[in-house]
Amino acid sequence: MKSSQITIKDIARALKISPSTVSRALKDHPDISPATKLAVRELAQELDYQPNSVALSLRKSRTHTLGVVIPQIVHHFFSTVIAGIEDVANDAGYQVIICQSNESYEREVQSVQALLGSRVDGMLVSVAQDTQEVRHFQNLINKGMPLVFFDRMVEGLEASSVVVDDFGGAYRATEHLIRQGRKKIAHLAGPENLMISSSRQKGYRQALEDFGFRMQPDLVITAGLTIEEGSEAMRKLLNSGQRPDAIFAANDPLAIGALKFLKTQGISVPEDVAIIGFSDEPITSLIDPPLTTVAQPGYEMGKLATHMLLQQIELKDEEEPELQRKELRTELVIRQSTSSEKKLAS
């Protein structure tokens, strides 16, 4: 989806140069060649380019406040992200307003509108589970609002993002199960509309393929995000006649839910079924048996996403930000749900 108004990015794309070069050419910057300046000005006139007055006003009228929209504060991962956001923001003289979508599309839209009404200088967003329509985010981009997605991003929008290596983390988790001698590895997948879910499922599938395992669609159950959904997915899997000897779950709550259900059925972990989660929530080291999982650098994600947002906010006049997609490494934390405890870099 695009705004009907011609932007610097449109001119840059047509001329195959960077948006910052277009911006400097329009301002007669001495570092830009006369030929480039002429080409930019002629195309700008032809396309009837007009500076985005809303973007200009947003950048010139600062509140020194950042808006954050997260799915759920209760998760340890998101609380560590917030800690990173606040540390960088406060050091830069900014305050932070935090909104919780509670995995609801409607509440996410309301949060975005509330933050706009509060005149925040930029927004950091992790998309809700229920979100499939993204017009509210496109509207922010059209208005020139600095925007950075973290953890959960939206494909196809011209916005920067910070994610973890979901594919690589899932691949390493599945590889670990294979190297433990497991032959029938099931996957409890997250919501299909979330990119993190598809990336983790792709990592699982690729590891199976690389090690010569035949992909069995019946061993992939689309579950959700909660402990209850993990238990229900495990029940469906066993009731279908499938008896895996290992489970890779898309997040820790799903893995914990699967573990709980297996215990009710008298199935031993890890002797009968090994289990791996994703995120390394604090509870994973306290349950019985402690859960093998993929750790995510939440604090570092929050810091990096905020630095990227502040770079956009600090741009002069109508300079367009260069889109960035940063990917952070994960760590496989091996505990008793698969084997003895140790750590491996991913």
C-alpha positions as CSV (number, residue, x, y, z in Angstrom):
1,M,0.0,0.0,0.0
2,K,1.3,3.5,-0.9
3,S,0.4,7.0,-0.2
4,S,-1.0,8.9,-3.2
5,Q,1.4,11.7,-2.4
6,I,4.7,11.6,-4.2
7,T,7.6,11.2,-1.8
8,I,11.4,11.5,-1.9
9,K,11.5,7.7,-1.9
10,D,9.5,7.6,-5.2
11,I,12.0,10.0,-6.8
12,A,14.9,8.0,-5.5
13,R,13.5,4.7,-6.7
14,A,12.9,6.1,-10.2
15,L,16.4,7.5,-10.5
16,K,18.1,4.5,-8.7
17,I,19.7,6.8,-6.1
18,S,19.3,7.0,-2.3
19,P,16.6,9.1,-0.7
20,S,19.2,11.1,1.2
21,T,20.8,12.0,-2.2
22,V,17.5,13.2,-3.5
23,S,16.9,15.3,-0.3
24,R,20.3,16.9,-0.6
25,A,19.8,17.6,-4.3
26,L,16.5,19.4,-3.7
27,K,18.3,21.6,-1.1
28,D,21.2,22.3,-3.6
29,H,23.8,20.6,-1.4
30,P,27.3,21.2,-2.7
31,D,28.3,17.5,-2.5
32,I,25.7,16.6,-5.1
33,S,26.7,16.9,-8.8
34,P,25.0,19.4,-11.1
35,A,23.7,16.5,-13.3
36,T,22.1,14.7,-10.4
37,K,20.5,17.9,-9.1
38,L,19.1,18.6,-12.5
39,A,17.7,15.1,-12.9
40,V,16.1,15.2,-9.4
41,R,14.5,18.6,-9.9
42,E,13.2,17.8,-13.4
43,L,11.6,14.5,-12.1
44,A,10.3,16.3,-9.0
45,Q,8.6,18.9,-11.2
46,E,7.2,16.2,-13.6
47,L,5.7,14.2,-10.7
48,D,4.4,17.3,-8.9
49,Y,6.4,16.5,-5.8
50,Q,5.4,18.5,-2.7
51,P,7.2,18.4,0.7
52,N,5.3,16.4,3.3
53,S,4.2,19.2,5.7
54,V,3.0,16.7,8.3
55,A,6.4,15.0,8.4
56,L,8.1,18.4,8.7
57,S,5.9,19.5,11.6
58,L,6.4,16.2,13.4
59,R,10.1,16.5,13.1
60,K,10.3,20.2,14.1
61,S,7.8,20.1,17.0
62,R,9.3,17.7,19.5
63,T,7.7,16.3,22.7
64,H,10.8,14.2,23.5
65,T,8.4,11.3,24.1
66,L,8.5,7.8,22.4
67,G,5.5,5.5,22.1
68,V,5.8,1.8,22.5
69,V,3.2,-0.8,21.6
70,I,3.8,-4.4,22.8
71,P,1.6,-7.5,22.8
72,Q,1.9,-8.3,26.5
73,I,3.9,-6.8,29.3
74,V,3.7,-10.0,31.4
75,H,6.2,-11.8,29.2
76,H,9.8,-11.6,30.5
77,F,11.1,-11.1,27.0
78,F,9.0,-8.0,26.4
79,S,9.9,-6.6,29.8
80,T,13.6,-7.0,29.0
81,V,13.0,-5.2,25.6
82,I,11.3,-2.3,27.5
83,A,14.3,-2.1,29.8
84,G,16.6,-1.6,26.8
85,I,14.2,0.9,25.3
86,E,14.0,3.0,28.5
87,D,17.7,3.0,29.1
88,V,18.5,4.4,25.7
89,A,15.6,6.8,25.6
90,N,16.2,8.2,29.1
91,D,19.9,8.7,28.3
92,A,18.9,10.7,25.2
93,G,16.4,12.9,27.2
94,Y,13.2,11.1,26.1
95,Q,10.3,9.7,28.1
96,V,8.5,6.5,27.1
97,I,4.7,5.8,26.9
98,I,4.0,2.1,26.9
99,C,0.7,0.6,25.5
100,Q,-0.3,-3.0,25.6
101,S,-2.3,-4.5,22.8
102,N,-3.0,-7.8,24.7
103,E,-2.6,-9.5,21.3
104,S,-5.7,-7.7,20.0
105,Y,-5.8,-5.9,16.7
106,E,-8.5,-3.5,17.9
107,R,-6.5,-2.5,21.0
108,E,-3.4,-2.2,18.8
109,V,-5.2,0.3,16.6
110,Q,-6.5,2.2,19.6
111,S,-3.0,2.3,21.1
112,V,-1.5,3.8,17.9
113,Q,-4.2,6.4,17.7
114,A,-3.7,7.3,21.4
115,L,0.0,7.7,20.9
116,L,-0.6,9.9,17.8
117,G,-2.9,12.0,19.9
118,S,-0.1,12.3,22.5
119,R,2.2,13.7,19.8
120,V,5.0,11.2,20.4
121,D,8.1,11.8,18.3
122,G,8.3,8.2,17.1
123,M,6.9,4.7,17.8
124,L,8.4,1.3,18.5
125,V,5.9,-1.5,17.8
126,S,5.7,-5.3,18.2
127,V,2.7,-6.6,16.3
128,A,-0.3,-8.3,18.0
129,Q,-1.2,-11.9,17.3
130,D,-4.5,-10.9,15.8
131,T,-3.2,-8.3,13.4
132,Q,-3.7,-9.0,9.8
133,E,-4.8,-5.6,8.5
134,V,-2.0,-3.0,8.6
135,R,-3.5,0.2,7.4
136,H,-2.9,1.9,10.8
137,F,0.8,1.3,10.3
138,Q,0.8,2.5,6.7
139,N,-1.0,5.6,7.9
140,L,1.9,6.3,10.3
141,I,4.4,5.9,7.4
142,N,2.3,8.2,5.2
143,K,2.3,10.8,7.9
144,G,6.1,10.7,8.2
145,M,6.0,9.3,11.8
146,P,9.3,7.7,12.7
147,L,8.6,4.0,13.2
148,V,10.6,0.9,14.0
149,F,9.2,-2.6,14.5
150,F,10.8,-5.0,16.9
151,D,10.6,-8.8,17.3
152,R,7.3,-9.0,15.3
153,M,7.5,-7.0,12.1
154,V,5.1,-6.5,9.1
155,E,6.3,-7.7,5.7
156,G,5.8,-5.3,2.8
157,L,5.8,-2.0,4.8
158,E,8.6,0.5,4.3
159,A,9.7,0.6,7.9
160,S,12.8,-0.4,9.8
161,S,12.9,-3.4,12.1
162,V,15.0,-5.3,14.7
163,V,14.4,-9.1,14.9
164,V,16.2,-12.1,16.1
165,D,17.4,-14.9,13.9
166,D,14.2,-17.0,14.3
167,F,15.1,-19.3,11.4
168,G,18.6,-20.0,12.7
169,G,17.4,-20.5,16.3
170,A,14.7,-23.0,15.2
171,Y,17.2,-24.8,12.9
172,R,19.7,-25.2,15.8
173,A,16.9,-26.4,18.2
174,T,15.8,-29.0,15.7
175,E,19.4,-30.0,14.9
176,H,20.0,-30.5,18.6
177,L,17.1,-32.9,18.8
178,I,18.3,-34.8,15.8
179,R,21.8,-35.1,17.3
180,Q,20.2,-36.5,20.5
181,G,19.0,-39.4,18.4
182,R,15.3,-38.3,18.1
183,K,13.7,-39.7,14.9
184,K,10.1,-38.3,15.0
185,I,10.2,-34.6,15.8
186,A,7.0,-32.6,15.9
187,H,6.5,-28.9,15.8
188,L,4.0,-26.8,17.7
189,A,3.7,-23.7,15.5
190,G,2.7,-20.2,16.5
191,P,-0.1,-18.2,14.8
192,E,0.2,-18.4,11.0
193,N,0.0,-14.6,10.4
194,L,3.1,-13.8,12.5
195,M,6.4,-13.7,10.6
196,I,8.2,-15.2,13.6
197,S,6.0,-18.3,13.4
198,S,6.7,-18.9,9.7
199,S,10.4,-18.2,10.2
200,R,10.7,-20.7,13.0
201,Q,8.7,-23.3,11.1
202,K,11.0,-22.8,8.1
203,G,14.0,-23.4,10.3
204,Y,12.5,-26.6,11.7
205,R,11.7,-27.9,8.2
206,Q,15.1,-27.0,6.8
207,A,16.9,-28.8,9.6
208,L,14.9,-32.0,9.0
209,E,15.6,-31.8,5.2
210,D,19.3,-31.2,5.7
211,F,19.6,-34.2,8.0
212,G,17.7,-36.5,5.6
213,F,14.4,-36.6,7.4
214,R,11.1,-36.8,5.5
215,M,8.8,-33.9,6.4
216,Q,5.6,-35.3,8.0
217,P,2.8,-32.6,7.8
218,D,0.8,-34.5,10.5
219,L,3.6,-33.7,13.0
220,V,3.1,-29.9,12.5
221,I,0.3,-28.5,14.7
222,T,-0.7,-24.8,14.5
223,A,-1.2,-24.1,18.2
224,G,-1.0,-20.4,19.3
225,L,1.0,-18.7,22.0
226,T,-0.3,-19.8,25.4
227,I,0.3,-22.7,27.9
228,E,-3.3,-23.8,27.4
229,E,-2.9,-23.9,23.7
230,G,0.2,-25.9,24.0
231,S,-1.6,-28.5,26.1
232,E,-4.4,-28.7,23.6
233,A,-2.0,-29.1,20.7
234,M,-0.2,-31.9,22.5
235,R,-3.6,-33.6,23.2
236,K,-4.6,-33.3,19.5
237,L,-1.2,-34.7,18.4
238,L,-1.4,-37.8,20.6
239,N,-5.1,-38.4,19.8
240,S,-4.3,-38.3,16.1
241,G,-2.3,-41.5,16.6
242,Q,1.0,-39.7,16.3
243,R,3.6,-40.4,19.0
244,P,6.6,-38.1,18.5
245,D,9.8,-38.7,20.4
246,A,10.6,-34.9,20.4
247,I,8.8,-31.6,20.3
248,F,10.1,-28.2,19.1
249,A,7.6,-25.5,20.2
250,A,7.5,-22.1,18.7
251,N,7.6,-20.5,22.2
252,D,8.1,-21.4,25.8
253,P,4.5,-21.4,26.9
254,L,3.6,-23.9,24.1
255,A,6.5,-26.1,25.3
256,I,5.4,-25.9,28.9
257,G,1.8,-26.7,27.9
258,A,3.0,-29.7,26.0
259,L,5.1,-30.8,29.0
260,K,2.1,-30.5,31.3
261,F,-0.1,-32.6,29.1
262,L,2.5,-35.3,28.6
263,K,2.8,-35.6,32.4
264,T,-0.9,-36.2,32.7
265,Q,-0.6,-39.1,30.3
266,G,2.3,-40.7,32.2
267,I,4.8,-39.9,29.4
268,S,8.2,-39.1,30.6
269,V,10.3,-36.1,29.5
270,P,13.0,-36.4,28.2
271,E,13.1,-40.2,28.3
272,D,10.0,-40.7,26.1
273,V,9.7,-37.2,24.5
274,A,12.3,-34.4,24.5
275,I,11.0,-30.9,24.4
276,I,12.5,-27.5,23.3
277,G,10.9,-24.1,23.6
278,F,11.8,-20.6,22.3
279,S,12.5,-17.4,24.3
280,D,14.1,-18.5,27.6
281,E,11.5,-17.2,30.0
282,P,12.7,-17.4,33.6
283,I,10.2,-20.1,34.5
284,T,11.9,-22.5,32.0
285,S,14.8,-23.0,34.4
286,L,12.4,-23.7,37.4
287,I,9.9,-26.3,36.0
288,D,10.5,-30.0,36.2
289,P,12.4,-30.9,34.2
290,P,14.1,-27.6,33.3
291,L,13.3,-26.7,29.7
292,T,15.8,-26.5,26.9
293,T,15.0,-23.4,24.9
294,V,16.3,-20.7,22.5
295,A,17.3,-17.5,24.3
296,Q,16.6,-14.1,22.7
297,P,18.6,-10.9,23.5
298,G,15.6,-8.8,24.5
299,Y,17.5,-6.0,26.2
300,E,19.9,-5.6,23.2
301,M,16.9,-5.6,20.9
302,G,15.3,-2.8,22.8
303,K,18.5,-0.7,22.8
304,L,19.1,-1.2,19.1
305,A,15.5,-0.5,18.1
306,T,15.5,2.8,20.1
307,H,18.9,3.9,18.7
308,M,17.4,3.3,15.2
309,L,14.3,5.3,16.0
310,L,16.2,8.2,17.5
311,Q,18.3,8.3,14.3
312,Q,15.1,8.8,12.3
313,I,13.8,11.5,14.7
314,E,17.0,13.4,14.6
315,L,17.0,13.7,10.7
316,K,17.1,17.3,9.5
317,D,14.2,18.8,7.5
318,E,12.7,16.2,5.2
319,E,15.7,13.8,4.9
320,E,14.3,10.3,4.4
321,P,15.6,7.6,6.7
322,E,17.4,4.6,5.2
323,L,15.4,1.5,5.9
324,Q,17.2,-0.9,8.1
325,R,16.6,-4.5,9.1
326,K,18.8,-5.7,11.9
327,E,18.9,-9.4,13.0
328,L,20.3,-10.4,16.4
329,R,21.8,-13.8,17.2
330,T,20.1,-16.3,19.5
331,E,21.6,-18.9,21.9
332,L,20.5,-22.5,22.5
333,V,20.3,-23.1,26.2
334,I,20.3,-26.9,26.8
335,R,18.7,-28.2,30.0
336,Q,17.2,-31.4,31.3
337,S,14.2,-31.6,29.0
338,T,16.6,-32.8,26.3
339,S,20.0,-33.5,28.0
340,S,22.5,-32.1,30.5
341,E,22.7,-28.3,31.0
342,K,25.1,-26.2,28.9
343,K,25.0,-23.3,26.4
344,L,25.7,-23.3,22.7
345,A,25.9,-20.1,20.5
346,S,23.5,-20.0,17.6
